Amino acid sequence: MITGKNYIGSQLKAGGNITLKTFNPLLNTENPWVFTEATHEEIEEAVALASQAFDSYKRCSGIEKAAFLNTIADEILALGDLLLVQYCSESGFSKGRAEGERGRMIGQLRSFAEMLIEGSWVQATIDTAIPERQPAPKEDLRKMLVPLGPVVVFGSSNFPFAFSTAGGDTASALAAGCPVIVKSHSMHIGTGEMVASAIIKAAQKTNMPEGVFSNLAGAGRTLGASLVQHPLVKAVGFTGSISGGRALCDLAAKRPEPIPVFAEMGSVNPVVLLPEALKQNSQKWALAYAGSITLGAGQFCTNPGLLLAVKGAALNEFAEQLAKAIEKTTPSCMLHASMQADFETGIFTMASQNGVSKVAQFTGEVPPNHGRPTVLKVSGEEFLKNKVLSHEVFGPFSILVECNDEAELLQIINTLDGQLTGTIIGEENELHEHQDVIFALQNRVGRLIFNGVPTGVEVCPSMLHGGPYPASSDSRFTAVGTHAVYRWVRPLSYQNWPDDLLPAELQNENPLQIVRTTDHKLTLSKI
């Protein structure tokens, strides 16, 4: 089922001479398939097709787009275990992880389909005319959200399903009415091609326009830069490193017509451990955080990479229990040999800083490409002196910071970069006693968690997966949940427009029966 070619719309093409292979980190060997990098001509063709497709796709009804998304889900499921085997061979993850992530990908697609059928996401707003108003008549004004145009999506390394070819960025952009061009991640191009084949079949079955979806392969940054700089591309979705995301943001900003880049980038997801909670439940929280730190070989963007607490006996007990749990945790395979090497380099760099000591590290035999779970420790004073200690180490790693007092804890929180999540572990009475800590953390994060772990991102409208820079490039938006659709739309007002030429969402009769804001009131009523 793997051709090694690029989907330019529904056509498979491989006109270039640059090839690449994927890697099986569990077997520590290259996979057999050969993939051909998209050429400049194929990029041009894919973008031109997407631009042409936008003219008709933006006019598709919510019902039509919902059918497309549901059919994508059906076609992905029809690939069966072959897709799961491909996923595992390019990621090192287990079949159970593959099944779980496929379920999330399917769930996202169906959630956006439900949103489209319900219809109120377009935020239809109507202010009816008052021609007799004095001293000047009031015009009839109606507003709703409309799609931006072709969107480029960069697949992520750590979620070959949920944040890649048919992941949240693609699903939300298609729901918005935007054609999508995916730049497949080089670590799982075969998985991407199989998922792309399902999207193409779904597009054909539901009579979507040619070019509504394309899938391009390539290593390095040349392909990505070409896509971001193309004048017909109107927005970008990215999940990855700070350096990669920032490079795309800079390229997009320098265009003659700047475009938005919605990039999810680095995060160490600080956890504040309050003393009473540690005193009452140190073993419980140590076990929970050992599991969170090592989940999926620590390759989650919400991995808890920074533990903050005021020094004392309760913290010492927590550190001892955490060490025992970490040292007993069997290492997991990382996504690629290069990632495991970067992980080892990151640990070495952190451990070499002044004042850093080891809390725990797995000491047994470790197979190739497996990450050795590690927790280090440093004082709050040394942490404040050294910006390196606040950097992300991608993998099963965390650093415990012992603060002298709450004032130092607050100082540390206030100097942190933006984060996806921030967690407070405490007794309920401690929340009232540490309001300054809570408000300080709130200023730095997109999701504030109480007595839980940051790993595990629920896909629902209330989820905010984003945060202040560099957690994301625009903290007003989420990359997870149905509200992710708002990245790919803009508001458009119609003034004094004939009713029968208005979009159905804004017509007097409200034929779609959606909730609208009419003359300042939320209503289902017609005008």
N, C-alpha and C positions, 0 to 999 in steps of 0.2 A: 504493500500500500504506500510505501515511501518512494517518491520519484526523484527527490532532490532538486525539484524545480520550484520556481516562484509562481504564485497565482497572480496574474495580472487580470483583474476581473475573474472571469471563469476560465481563462486560458492558462495552461501551464507552459512556462517559458524558461529557458536557461541558455541565453545567448552569450553569456560571459565566459571567461577563461580562469576566473579566480574560484577555487573550490575550498571547501572546509568540511571537517567532520565534527561530530559531537563525541563526548567522552562518558564512559561508564565509570563513575568514581568507586562504585562498590567492587567491580572487577578490576579496577585500575588499568583500564585499557580503552583504546579508541573504539567507538562503534563502527560498524562496517559501511554505513551509508555515506554517500558523497553528495554534498549540497553545493549548488552553484550560486555565487553571490550575484545579486541583481545588478544589471548594467545601468548606465546613465539613461539609455534609451528605454529600458523597462521601467525605471522610476518615472520618467516623463509620461509614459503611456498609462501607468497606474494612476498618476495624479490627474491627468487629463480625463480619464474615464470617470474618476470620482467626481470631478467637477461637473461633467455632463450628467452623471447620475443624480447629482444634487438637485438639478432643475426639476426632476420628477419625484425624487424620493421625498423632498421636503413637503410635497403636496399629499403624500400618503396619509390616510386617516390613522388615528390611533388603533383602530381595529386591525387595519392592514399591517401596521408595524408590529402589533402584538402577535399576530399570526406568524410573522417572520421570526420573531424572537422565540416563540414557543416551538417552531419547527427547527430552529437551530438546536434547541435543547434536545428535541427528539432525535435529530440526526447524530448528535454527539453520543447519545445513549446507544444508538444503533451500531456505533463502532465497537461496542462491547469491550471485552477483556484485551483485545489487541491494542487499544488505546492505552489501557493501564500498563501493559507490558512496556510499551514505548516510553511512557512517562517514567517508569522505574528505571529503565535502561539509561536514561539521560539525566537522572537526578540523584540516584542512590537512595531515594525514599522507598518505603515499604508499599506493598499493595494496599494495605489498610489506609495509609496516608493518601495514596492516589484515589481511592474510592471516596474518602472524606472530602478531598479537595474538588473532585469531580462533582460531588453533590452540592458543594457550595457554588460552583460555576453554574450548574443547572438551576439552582435556586435563585441566583442573581438574575438570570435570563427570564425566568418565570415571574419574578417580582416586578421587573420592569414591564413585562407584558400586562400584568394586573394593573399597574399604574397607568398604562396607556389606555386600557379599557375603561377605567374609572374616569380619567380625563381631566380632573381639576388641576393637575400639575402645571398646566399652562398659565395659571394665575390670571384668568380672564377678569378684566376690570372694566367696568362701564360707568361712565358719567353721562347721563342723558341730557339732551339739550334743553335749555330754558330760553326760548327766543324772546319772551317778553321781559326778561330780566333787565333791570335798570341799574346803572346808567348804560350798560352794554349787554347785549344778549350773550348767553352761554352757548358755546358750540357743543355738539355731540362728540364725545371722545371715548374711544375704546382701545384697550391695550391688552396684549398677550405676549407670551414668549415664543420666539421663532428660532430655528436652528442657525448656527453660524456658518456651516459649510463643511468641506472635507476636513477630517480630523486624522492626525497621525498618532498612533499608539505604539509605545515602546514596551515590548514584553519584559517582565521582570525575571530575574534569575531564580528567586526563591519560591515563587508560586507559578509553576508552569501551566496551571489551569486558571486559577482564580484571579491572577493579575497579569494575564498574558493574552493569547490570541482571541479568546472569547470571554475574557475576564470582565471585571467591573468597568474598566474604561471603554472597552468596545461595546459592551451591552448598553451602557448609559448613553454613549454617543449615537448608536443606532436608534435607541429609543427617542432621542432628541430630534432625529431626522437628519443626522449627519452621516454621509458615507465615511467609511473607515479604511485607512491603509495601515496595516500592522507591520512594524519592523520586528520580525521574530527574534527572540533572544538567541544568541549564538550557542548557548549551552543546551537548548532543547528545540532545535529547529525541526526535528522529525515529529515531535509531539505537536509543534505548531502547525506543521503541514497537514497532519491528520485532522486537527480541529478546523483548520481552514477549509479542508475539503467538505466538512459537515456544513459550514456556513455557506459555502457556494451552492451545495445541494439545496439547502433551505431557501436561498435566494431564488433559485430556479423554480422550486416547487411553489413558491408564493408570488411569482411574477414580479420580483423586485428588479429594478433597472440594472443593466450590466454596468459593473464598476462600483456598485454599492459597497463592495468589500474586495480588498486585495491583500496579499500576504507576501512580504519580501524578506529574503534572507541576506545576511552579510555580517562580517566581523568588523571590528574597529568602529570608528566614528564617522567615516566618510559617507556611508549610506544615510545615517541618521541626520548628519548635517545637511545633506542635499535635500532631504525631505522637509526639514524645518525651514529651510531658506526658500523653498519653492513658493512662488507668489500665489498659487491657487490653493495652498494649504491655509486653513483659517484657525487652527488650534492644535495643541499637542498635549498628550497625556504621557507621563513618564513615572516609573517607579525604579529607584536605583540609588546610586551613590550621590553624595553632595557634589563632587567634581563633575560627574556626568550631567546631573540636573542643572547645575549652574551654567555649564557650557551651553546647553540648549536654551536656557533663559536668555543668555547674552546674545546668542545667534538670532533668536526671535525678536529681541529688542532692537537689533541693528538693522532689521529689514526696512525697506522703504515704507511698508505697511506693517508695523509691529503687530504681533499676534500673542495671545495668552499661552503660556506653558504651565500646565498644572502638574507640578513635579512633587512627588513624595520622596523625600531624601533621608538624611540621617536623623537618628533619635536614640538616646540612651535611656529614656523612660524612667526618670528618677522615682525612687520609692522612699517615702519618709516613714521610718519606724518609730512610733511614739513609745515612751518607756513603759507605760502601764500595760499596753498590749503585749510587749515583749515579756514583761514580768509574769503575765497571766498565761501566755500561750507561745512561749519561745519555740517549743518543738513543733507545734502546728505550723507556724509561719516559716520556720526553717525548712520543713519538708515541702511546703507549698512553693517556696521560692527556689529550692533546689530543682524541683520539677519544672518550674517556669523558665529558669535560666538554661536548662538543658533540653527543653522541648524542641524537637526538630533540629537537633544539633545547634540550637541557639540561633537559627537562621530566620528569625522572625523580626520584622521591623519594630515590633513592640516588645522585644526581649528586654527584661529588666537589667540594664547594664550598670546601674548606679544605685547603691543602697546608702541612705543617709540616716544617721541617728546620733543622739547625744550619748557620749561614753558613760559607762557604768556597768554594774554587775549584770543587769538584764541584757545589755548588748553583748557582753562577754558570753553569756549563756547561749544567746541566739547564734553567735559566731561559731561556737563549739558544735552546736547541733547542725548548723548549715555545713560545716566542714565534714562531719560524719556522713551526711546525706550526699554531698557532692562526691566524696571519695568512693562511695558505693555505687554511683551512677555509671552504668556502662556507656562508653562513648558511642556516638552515632556517626554515620558516614556524612560527610559534608558534600556540597553540591559539585565540587570540582577540586582537582588537585591544587589549582592556583588559589582557591579560596582557603583551603586548609593551610597552605603555605603563608598566605596573608594573615590568617588567624594566629599562627605560631609567631610570626613577626610582630603582630600587635601585642601579644602577651609579653614577648621579650622586651618590647619598647616600654610597656607599662611597668613591668617588674624592675626595669633599670632606672626608673625615676627615683629621686631622693625621697626617703622616708617610706617607700613602699615595701610591704612584707606580704608573705603568702599566708592566706587563710586555709586554702585547700586546693588540691589538684589530684585528679585521678592518676595513680602511679603504676597501674598495671600495664600489660602489653596492649598496644593500640595498633589495629590494622591500618594499612595505608588509607590516607584521606579521611581518617576519623579525627574529630576534634576532641582534644583532651579537656574535659570540664575544669575550669579554673576560677577561683575567687581570690582576689588580692585585697589588701587593706592599706589605708593611709589616713593620716590625721587631717582634720579639717583645715588646719593651718597650711600644711603642705599642698593640699588640694587647691586652695585659693591662690597659691603662688605659681602653680604650674598648669597651664591651659591644656597641655597634652593629656592630663589625667581625666579630662572631661570628654575626650574623643571616643567615638564608637569603636569597639572591637567586635567585628561581625562573627558571631559564633557563640559557643556555650561559655560565656565569660561575664563576670560582674566585679565591680570594685566597691568595697565597703568603706565608707568615710566616717570616721569617728570625730564628731564635733565636740568642742569643749562645752558649749552651752547652746541655748536656742538662738541667741544672737548670731553666733557663727553659722548655725544651720540656716537661718534666714539670709545671711550674707551669701552663702553658697547658692541657695535657690535663686536669688536675685541676679547672680552672675551667669546662670546657665543659659545656653542657647535655647531656642524654641524646641519643643518636644511634642511627639504624638500623644503621649500619655504621662500622667503623674499620679502616683498612688499614695494614699494615706492609710497606714496600718495603725489602728488605735481603738481604744474603747470609746463608746459614744460620749461619755463625759469629757474625754480628752479633746474632742472636736471643739467643744465650747472653750476649752482652756487654751487652744492653739490656733485661734482664728487668724492671727498674722501669718502663720505658716501656710494655712490653707489658701488665703488670698494671694500670697506670694506665688504659690505653686500654680494657682489658677491663671495667673498672668503669663505663665511660660508654656502652657499645654493646651491641646485640643480636647482631651478627654480626662476627666478627673475621677479617679476610682477610689472607693472606700472599701477596705478590708477584702481585697481580692488580688488577682494577678493581672498584669496588662496583656499577656498573651491570650489570644482568643478574641476575635473581632466579630461581633454579631452583625449580620447583614439585615438591617432594618432602617426605617426612616429616621429614627432617633440617634443612630450612630454617627459620630463625627470622627472620621479617620483623616486627620490633618492637624495642623497646628502652626504656631508662629515659625517663621523661617529659622533654621533650615529644615524643620520637620516637613514643611511643605512650602511651595512658592507663593501660595495665597491662602492664608488661614481662614478665609471666609467660606471655603468649600471643603466638602468631604470627597474622598475617593471610594468610599464604601457606603452602600445603602442607596435607596432610590433618589435621595436628594443629590446624588452625584450627577444627575442629569443637568443640574443647573450650571455646570461648567461649560456646557456646549450650546448655550442659548443666549439670546439677547432680547430685550423688550422692544416691541414695535407698537406704535400708536396709530390708529386710524381716526381721522377727523372728518365728520360729516359724510361718511361713506355710505353709498347705497346698501341697504340691508341685504339684498340678495347677492351682492358681491363681497360681502364680508366673509371671513372664515366662519365655519359653522359654530365655533366656540364663542363667537361674539354676536351672532344673529339674535334678533328680538325673540324668536320663538324658543331659543335655547334647545335646538333639536338634539343635541348630545346629552341633555339632562345632566350637565355638570354643575358643580357649585361655583358660583361667580360672585364677585363683589360688584353689586349694582347700586349706584348712588349711596356708597359707603356702608352697605349692608351685605353680609354673606347670605346668598339665597339660591334656590333652585328655580325660582319663578321666572317665567317669561316676561318680556316687557310689553 
